[in-house]
């Protein structure tokens, strides 16, 4: 018992407890508490403890045992801890060759692998089971090789005279690395075996009788290995293995050092020659000789890649005429014959829209633009670069566009060019570094599009800015236009990360200063790259003031929107986007607003009175739409005005109808949680959920509702608010971005236009929303009617189809067309429908 009162012993055991505590804290941080089983948490706890032990304790032993150092000769903190353990096993006090050799593998191999297994567990990646078997095998082998040589020689270095040494240090602390890895190996082997048997049943895999080989089996296996090696994890693992090999050969003992005595309890000699070099100096000496070959190799690979890319670009440019001819021939067009008839070449207008069949507001912009160009110039040929083909046929896509938007497209002058790599811009492809991954994927998608066909004019209608420099690579004079719905990164996003505010995409980073710094640096770099890519477009138009201000700020053309005084904002919002593009001092066209089209014809026919005491929400059930906030707003309204929730002969009780689409299982679960919340708050009788409703059902509810509610913050536009206004509802939206700056803004009223008529209300907190709802329901009918009339008039005149096509022609198409004419000269016989001044 006297040994336990020793400060060195207490400090050593205390550090072990500290490692266990650190592992527990890591498990609480990285594992979700609600969905993690006790077994998974216990495994994570062990692996985290294992990694910390390998890195800190055994890493310090390895450092103290090479380059002229030993544990017994070290006055450091970790040397002090190891001297305690070396009292039980003397080999750890000196640089025993067997132990040092094993610790190389343990520290540089097992430690990182244990940490990687923790990462896989946190991500719920089943690949964990494979690496768990590898790690367990390595640790069982390491434990055997640590003690087997001692047992075979009679254990001369082990001290078993003290119970603490025997049962705690030698038995318990080492048997942990036998029984736990053995259990992990058996557990993971069972999982792997079950998965393999399910995927390869006896009839197709191992069987008593020989079955003919599938010719693609080897090819599939080779492809799987190749794909795994070319992933970021595969490349990183390969680089780490090469570094370990270089480090091993660098610090391999010399012949003279190998002849020195191994066991030296007084630490008068060491395994390796004495050296005063620090670890940094040692690594520097290792890395410096590699820098020149690495630089030469990088330069050679870069030059080779540029040459290959340039050769590919030249090949694509040369063959573009034949691909153009093929596309036109598929549409029954003989361009060569038309030129012979002095009609001039066709204009191929390429729209980059990978998700053209999604049926959203962005797709309405696409098809309204296509229909406009087909009406204005019958000889224009439109190609759409999309990943929806061949998943859907041209006829199916055009039929859906007609049914969803009421837009008729002539398929005889329209071609869809399939993009097979669309998966590279999908969010699910990039679990981490999503914005960078999607931007990188869009570059490849741009190359694929241009390799299929280089159009005469390139227009991006989804906001993939990194395709603009790609298009420029294939044709430096190619007119490039862009309709940007929202920036992929904004100054608001960067500011929120800098303030460490939690949000839908910033919860984890907000809890850590290091993560905040990393994410902030990542966002700033991405913002600069994004701004550079945006600058490669000839014409940039956006869907609203909020988007314009942020794009301008990124491009360095305007102040940050948050610094605009209120008078400037109101001046901006009062203008409509149907003028010709302005020029900046440097001659570049400024970013202009083209409001997206909204079909207001059916909604504007609804009678403005009478209306029920019903609040309508119309939005996809996505987190950023803040449906939870809407329920809390209704709860706060009930607390303030319970009388509004009581039915009377003159009026009905307040009802909230939440309409929207559910995209996937996550949305479905989110809706179920909303139902539970409404029930817990006692509001289930006052809230109705309508999921994936037909458009007629949506129209029916809009025709009878009184208030349109939108709670999303920083919504770049807000087409639902436009629909509320057209349907005659009093809108209540968040005091930010599109609804506040562009849509529900005051309009001139009175005989001389000196008065102002509001077209909707805004709020920015739960209390503010509840107070605004109370104000609306208490508002006299004639005042409500004035708001409804003004809102409908603005929705119809500003956000209708005519306003969109006028702005599209003036602000986007005419500058692009002028550049095209300057590029190839006037087209004889071509239709000139442009307005010139």
N, C-alpha and C positions, 0 to 999 in steps of 0.2 A: 504493500500500500504506500510505502514511502515514495515509490517511483511516481505515483500520481500527484504527489505534492511538489514534484519537480517543475520549475517554471518552463523548462524546455519541453517536457512532456505535455503540460497543459497547453502551451502555445501550439504544439504540433496537432494535438487532438482538436483544438479550437479552430485551426485552419481547415481541417477536414470538415468540421461542422459548418464553417463559412462556405466551403464549396457546395455542400449539400443545400444550404440556404439559398445560394445564388442560383442553383439549378431549379429550386422550387419557384423562385421569383420569375425565372425565365419561362417556366411552364405556365404561370399565371398571365404573363404578358403575351405569349405567342400562341397559346391554345385557347380557342373560344370556350368559355366556361359553360355555356348552355348545351353544346352538342358534343363535348368531349367525354368519352367514357373513362371510368376509373382506370381501366387497364391501359388505355392509350396515354393517360396522364402519367401513370407509373413508369411506362417505357420511356416517355420523353424525359422524365425526371432522372432516370438512370443514364440515359445517353448524354444529357446535358452535364451531369456530374462527371461522366466518363471523359467528355471532351475537355471540361475545365481542368480535370486532374492531369490529363495528358499534356495540355498546353502549359499549365502553370508549374505543377510539381515536377513532372518528368521532363518537361522542357527545360526547367532550371537545372535539373541534374545533368542533362545532356550538355548544356552550355558550360557547366562547371567541370565537365569531364573531358573536354577537348581543348586544343590549343593551349596546352600547358597549365590547365587548371584541374583541381580536384575538389570534392566536397569537403574533405577534412582540412584543406588548406584555405578554405573560403570563410571570411568573416561576415558574409552577406546574410540577409534574412533567410533566404531559401537554403543557404548552406547550413545555417543554424538548425532548420527543420530537418534537413537530411542527415545531419550528424546524429539526431535522435534516432532515426530509423536505422542508421548504420550501426548503432549499438546492438541491434538485433541481427542484422545481416551486414557483415563487415565489407562485403563487396561494393556496397553503395557509398562507402566512404572514399573509395579509390576508383580509378578508372578501370574497372574489370572489363576486359574486351568483349566477353559474351553479353554482359548486361548493356554495355554501351552500344554494341551492334544491334541488339533488340530495341533499344530506346530510339535509335534512328528511325526504325520502322514505326514504332509506337507514336512518337511525337509528330513525325512528318507524314505518316500515313493514317494510323488509327484515329488520331485526334481530329484532323479535318473530316475524316469519314464519319465519325460520331456526330460532329456538328452538322454535316450534310444530312444525316439520317434525321436529326431534329428538325431540320428545315423541311424535309419531305413529310414528316409527320404533321407538322403545322399546316402544310398545304394539302394534307389528306391525299397524298400521291401514293398509289399502291407500289410504285417502284421502290419504296422504302424496304419492302420485304426482301428484295434481291440483295440490296446493300447491307441489310441487317445480317444476312447469312454470311456475306463476305467479311464483315467486321467481326462477327462472333468467331468465325473460323480463325481469323488472324489473332484474336486475343486469346483463344484457347491454345493456339500454337505458341504464342509468346509466353504464356504462363508456364507451359510445359518446359520450354527451352530455358526459362529462367532458373528453375529449380532442379531439372533433371541432372545437369552436370554436378550440382552439389550433392545430390543423393548418391550418385555413382562414385563419388570420391569420399563419402562418409560425412558430408556436411561440415567441413572444417571451419567454415566462416559463419555458421549460424549459432546464435547464443540462445539456448532454451532453458537457462537457469532461472529466468524470471517469467512469471505467468503473463505479464503484460506483453513481453517480447513474444512468447510462444503463442498465446491464444488470440491476442489482439492484432499485433503487427504481422506475424508470420502466417497464422492460420486464417483469422477472419478477413483481414484486409486483402489477402491474396485469393482466398476461396470465393470471395465475391466475384472476381474476374474469371471464375470457372463455372459456377452454377448459374449466374444470371446470363452470361453469353450463351451457355448451353440451352437454357430455357428460351431465349430469344431465337436461337437457331431453329429449335423444334417448332416454335410458334410460326415463324416466317416460312419454314419449309412446308408446313401444313397448308398455309395460304397459297404458296406458289404451286404446290402439287395440285391443289383443288382447282386453281385457275387453269393450269395446263390440261388437266383431264376434261374440264368443261369445254376448252377450246379445241382440243385434239382428242376426241373420243377414240375408243379402241378400233372402231371400224375405219377410222381415217388415219390413225397414228400407229401406235405399237399394237400389233396383233400377232396371233400365233402363226397365221399364214401370211405369206408375202403378198403384198398388194402393189400394183404398179405405181411407180413414182409419178408424182405430179410434176410436169415439166417446169412449172413456175415456182416451185418450192425454194430451190436454191436462189433463184433470182430475187424472190421476195425477201429471203433471209439476208442476202447481200445488200439489198436496198435498205432494209431496216438498220443494218449495221452502219451503212454509209450515212443514212439520215441521222442516226444517233451521234456519230462522230462529228457531223457538221453543225450540230446545234451549239448555242453558246456554252452549254454545260460540257458538251463533248470537247469543244475547242479549249475551254478552260482546263479541263482535266488533262488533256494531252500536254498543254503548256506546263502544267504543274508537274507532271511526270518527268518531262525533259529537265526542268529545273532541279528536281530531286536527284536525277542522275548526274547532272553537272556538279551539284553540291557534294555528292558522295565521292566522286573522283577527286574533287579539289581537296577534301579533308581526309582522304584515305591515308592511314599511317605510313610513314616511310619505313624502309627496311631496317634502319638503325633503331627507330623507335619501337619496332615490333620485338626487338631483342631485349628490351628493358624488362625488369621484373614486374610481374602483374600485381601481386599482392604486397602492398607497402602501407601498413597501417599508420605509420607516422607521416605519410605523404611527403617523403623526401624525394621521390621520383614520380614521374607521371607517364601516362601511356604515350603521349605525343610530346615532341620537343617543346621546350619552354618558349612561350611567346607572350609579348606584352600587348599584342593586337587586341583591340576591342572587337565585338561582334560586327559593328558597323564597318570597321576597317577590313575585316575578313570578307564580308559580303561585297564591299567595294572592290577588293582585289579579285573577287570572283567575277563580278559583273563587267568591270572595265575592259578586260580582253575580249568580251563578247560584243561590245558596243559597235566596233568597226565592222565585223562580219554581219551583225544584225542590220546595221545601216545600209551596207552594200546590198544585202539580200532584200531589204525593204525597197530600196531604190530600183533594183532590178525587177522585182515583182510589180512595182507601180508602173514603171515604164512599159513592161510587157502588157499589163492590163490596159494601159492607155492605147497601146498599139492595137491590141485585140479589139477594144471598144471602137476605135476609129475605123478599123477595117469593117467591123459589123455595121457601123453607121453608113459607111460608103455603100456597102452591099444593100442595105435597106433602101437607101435613096435611089440607087440604080433600079431596083426591082419595084419601086412604088408605082411606076407607070402601069406595069402589068397587073398589080393588085388593084389599082384604080379601075382598070379596064374590066377586071373580073367582077368587082362590086357593081359597076354600072350595068354590065351584061346580065347579072342576076335580076336587075330591075327592068330589063328589056330596053336598055338605053345604049345606043351606038354613038358614042361621043365623037368618034372620028368622022362619021357620016354627017353629024350635025355641024362640025367645023367646016367640012367640005361645002355645006350649004350656007356657009357664012353666018351661022347662028352663034358662033363663039363657043368656048369651052363651058362645061357645066361648073357651077360653084358647089363644091362639097363642103357642107357645114357640119363639123364634127362636135357633138355634145358628149362630154365626159361625165357620165352619170352611172356609176357601177350598180346602183340600186334603183333602176328605173321602174320597177314593178311594185314598189313599197306602198304606193297609194297615199302618201303623205303630202304635206304642203310643198315640199321641195319638188315632188313629181308634178304637181299642178303647174309650178313655174316652168318645168321642162316642157310639158305638152302644150301649154299656152304659147310658149316661144316657138315650138315646132309648127303649131297650127298657124301662127302669125306669119312665119316665113313662107309656108306653103301658100298662103293666101296672097302674099305680096309678090312672090316670084315663083310661078309654076315650074321654072326650070331649075330651081334649087334642089339639090339632093342632100338629104339629112342622114347622117350616120350617128348612131348612138353607141358609145362604148359602154358595155354593161356586162355584169356577171349573171344576169337573170336568164341569159340565153346560153345553152339550150334547155335550161330547167323549164322554161316556158317558151312557147312559140310566139312568133310575131303577132299572129292573130289573137292569141290569148292576152298578150300584153296590151294591144290596142283596144280590145274589147273591154278589159278592166278599166282602162283610162276613160273610155266612153261612158261606162256605167258609173264610175266613181266621180268623174269630174264633168261629164257631159261635153267632152271635147272630142270632135271627130278628126281623125288623122288619116291622110291619104297614104296607104301602105305602099303604093306604087312608086313613091319617091322617097321611101324611108328604108334604111337597112340597119340591122342590129349587128354589131361586131362583138363576139363573145370575149370576155376576159376570164381566162381560166384561173388566174392567180388572185381572184377577189378575196380569197380567204386571208390574204396577207394584210388586208385593211380591216378585218373584223376584230372586234374588241376581245372576243374569246381567244384569239390567237396569241395575244400579248397580255398575259396575266399581270406582269409587272412592266414598268416603263412603257405604259400603253400608248401614250401620245407619240413617243419617239418611234415605237414599233410600227404604229399605223402610218406615220409619216414615211418611214423607211419602206413599208409595204407599198405605199402609193407611188414611190419612185419606180419600183419594179412594175407596178400596174401601168404607169405611164409609158415605160419602155415597151411593154406588151402591146399597148394600144397603138403606138406609133409604128411598131414593127408590123402590125396588121394593115394599117393604112395611114398615110400622112394626109390630112385633109387640107383644104384651102384656107379654112378658118377653124380655129380650135377654141371652143367655149366650154369652160368647166362650170357646171351648175350645182356642184355638191361641196365645193370648198376645199378640194385637194390641191393646195397651193404648190406642193413639191412636184406636181406634174408639169408646171409651167416651164421651169428650166430644162426639163426633159424634152418637152416639145421644141424648145429653142435649139437643143442639140441637133435635132433632125432637120430643122429649117430655121435659120437665124432670122429670116424675114417673115416667118409665119405669124399672121395676126392672132394674138392670144387674148381672149377675154375671159372674165370670171364674174359669176354671180355668187357672192359669199353670203350665206345665211347667218353664220356666226364664226368668230375666230376660234381656232382650236385652242389657243391660249390667249388670255387677256391680262391686262394690268390688274384687274380685280383679283384674278386667281393668284397672281404673284404676291399681291398685297396681303391676301388672306393667309397664304403660307408664311409670309414674313411675320405676321402677327400671331401665328400659331393658333389660328381659329379652326375649330373642328367643322367639318362639312362632309358632304357625301363622298368626297374623294380625298379628304385630308385628315381623317380621324387618327390614323396611326402616326403620321408625321407630326401632328400637333402635340403629341405626348413626349416627343424626344427632341432635344436641341440638335443632336447630330443629324437625325433624319430631316429635321426642318432645314438645316444648312444644305444637306445633300439635295433635297427636293428644290430648294430655292435656286441653287446653282443650276440644276437640271432645267428648271423652268426658264431661267434667264438665257441659257444657251439655246434652248429650243425656240424662245421668242425671237432671238436674233436671226436664227436660221429661217424661221417662218416669215419674218419680215423681208429677208433677202429674197425668198422664193416668191412672195407676193409682188415684189418689185419687178419680177420678170414678166408680168402681164402688161399688155398695152392698155387695157381698160379694166378697171375694177368698179363694179357696182355692188351695193349691199342692200339688205332688206329693211334697214331702219337706222335711226339716229344712233342708237346705242352701239350697234355693230360698226357704223361709220366712224364714230369717235374713237373706238378702240383700235380699229384698223389704222386710222390716221395717226394715232399715238405710236403704234408699232412702227409705222413707216416714217415717223419723225415729221409728219406734216401738220400736226395740230397739238394742242395741249391735252393733257389727261382730262377725260370727261368730268372727273370729280372736282377739278379745279375750275370748271366753267361756272361763272356766276349764274344765278337763277334767271336773270334777264336774258343772258345768252342762250340758255336752254329753251326758254319759251320762244325766242326768236327762231331757233332752229326748228322746233317742232311745228311752228306755224306754217312752214313752207311745204309745198307739195313737190313731188319729184317728176315734173314733166317739162323741164327746161333743158337747154343744151348744156353739155359739159363745160365747166369752167376750167381755166388753166392756172396752174401755180406759176410762181415767178421763174421756176426752172424749166417751164415749158411742158411739164408732165401733166396729164389730166388728173384732176383731183378725184377722190373717191366720192361717188354720187349715190343717191338713194333711188332705188326702184322698188316700190312697195310690191310685195307678192300679190297675185290676183286672188280674189275671193268671190265665189259664185254667190252673189247676194240676191239673185232674181227671185227665188222661191221664198227666202226668208223675209225679204222686204215686202212681200204681199200679206204677211200676217197682220191681223188687226192689232192695234196698239192697246185697245181696251175691250173688254175687261181682262184683268190678269189675276191669277191665283197668288196666294202668299207662298210662293215656291221659289227656292234658291236652286239654281242649276250650276253644276260644275261639269266642264267638258274637257277632259285631258286624259292622255294615256296614264296608266297606273305605274308611273315611274317615281323613284324616290324624290327627284328634284321638283316634282309637281306639288309636293307638300299637301297631300290629301289628309294626313294626320292633323295638320294645322287647321284644316277646314272643320274637322270634328270638334277640336278644342274651341274654335270660334263659335260654333253653334252652342257648345256648353256654356261659354261665357255670355252669349246672348240670352240663354235660358236663365242664368243667374241674374242678369240685369232686368230682363223683361219677361217674367214667367207668363204674363197675360197673353203674349204673342203666341204661345204654344197651346192656347185653349181655343177650342172651336166654339164659335158663336153663330147665331142665325145670320149675322152680317158678314162674317169672315171665317176662313178656315185657319187651322193652326199652321205654324211655320213648318215647312218640309224642305229637306235638302236632298236633291237628286244628284248623285255622283255618277256621271256617265263617262265611259272611256273604254279603251281597248286593252286587252291583256296580251302581251307579246309572248310570254313564256311561263314556265313553272314559278319563277321567282315573282313575277307579277301576280300570279294566282295566290301564292302564299301571302303576298303583301295585302291583297284584297281581303283574305280571310282574317288577317290581323286587324284590319280596319273594322271589319264586322264585329270582332271581339271587343275592340276598344269602344265602339258605339254602344254595345250591350253593357259593358262595364260602367259607362257613364250614364246609363239610363236613357240613351237617345235612339235606341234601335227602332222605336215607333215613329221617329221623325226623320230617319235617314233611309233612303232607298238606293241600292246599288244596281246599275244597269251596265252590264259588261258585254262588250262586242255587239252592241245593238245595231240593227239595220239603220240606214240613214233616215228612213221614214219615221222610225221610232224617235230618233234624235230630233227631227223636225217637229214632231208632235209635242214633245216636251218643251222645246223652245217656244212654240207658238202660245203656250199657256202660262209659262213661268213669268215671274216678275223681276228677279234679280239674277244676273250672271256673275259667278264668283271665280276669280283666278288668283291663286296665292303663290305662284312660282316667283322667286326672286331672280332678277336679272334675266328674264326671258327675252331672248334676242328680238323676237317680234311679238307673237301672240295672236295667231289667226283665230283662236277661239274667242278672243275679245271682239274681234271684228264681226264674227258670226253672232255674238250676243247683241251687238249694236244693230246689225241688220235685222235681227229678229224682233227688235223693239224692246229689249231688256234694259234695265238700268244696270250698268256694269260696275262691279267693285273689284278692282285689281290691285296688285302690289305696286307700291310707289317706286318703281324702278324700270329701267330698260324700255322695251317696246311699248307696252301698254301705257306707260306714263309719258314717254317722250314723243310717241308718234300717233298712237291710236285714239285713246280716250282723252283728247286734249280739247281745251276750250275753243270755240269757234265764234267768229264775229256775229253779232246780233243787233237788233234795233234798226231803225230806219236808215241811219247813216253808218251803220256798222261800228259804232263807237262802243256799244255794249258787248258783253261777253256771255255766251251761253255754255255752260258745262255740258259735256257729253258723257260723263261718267265720274265715279268717285274712286279714290285711291287710299290705301292704308299700308302700314308697314309693321304692325304688331297685332297680336291677338286682341288686345283691348281696343285698338284702333279699328280693326275690322268689325268687332262686335258693335262698337259705337256707331260706325257708318251704317251697318245694317239697321240698327234702331232708327237712325235718322231717315233712311229710305222708307221704312214701313210707316213712319209717322208723317211723311211728307204728303202734302195735299195732292189730290189727283191731278189738278191742272199743272202743278209744278213737275210732277212725274212725267206728265204727257209732253211737256216742253223738252225735257231731257231725252225722252225716247225719240221724239221727232228729230231733234238735232243730231243725236247719235246715228239714227238710221240714215239721215242725209249725208253725213260724213262717210259712213261705211260704203254707201252706194257710189258716191262721186269720187272719193279718193282711192278706195281700195277695190274698185271694180275692175273688170277685164279691160275696158277701154283705157283707163288710166295706166294700167300696166303696160299694154302694148305701145302706147304713146311714149312712155318713159323708156321702155326697152329699145325702141327704134332710135330715139334721140340720143340717149346716153350711152348705149352699148353698141348697137349694131352699126350706126353710121360711122363712128370712128374706126371700127374694124373693117367696114366695107371700103372706106377711103384708103386705108393702108393696103388692102387687097388690090384695089385699082392702081395704086401707085406701084405695086410690085409687078403686076403683069400688064399694065396699060389698059386703056379702054377696050371693052369687049364688043366687037362688032355685032350688031343685031341683038344685043342682050337687053333685057327689060330694065329700064331705069325708073325705078319707083321712088328713089330717094328724094328727100326734100333738100334742095340745095339753096344756099344763100350767097 
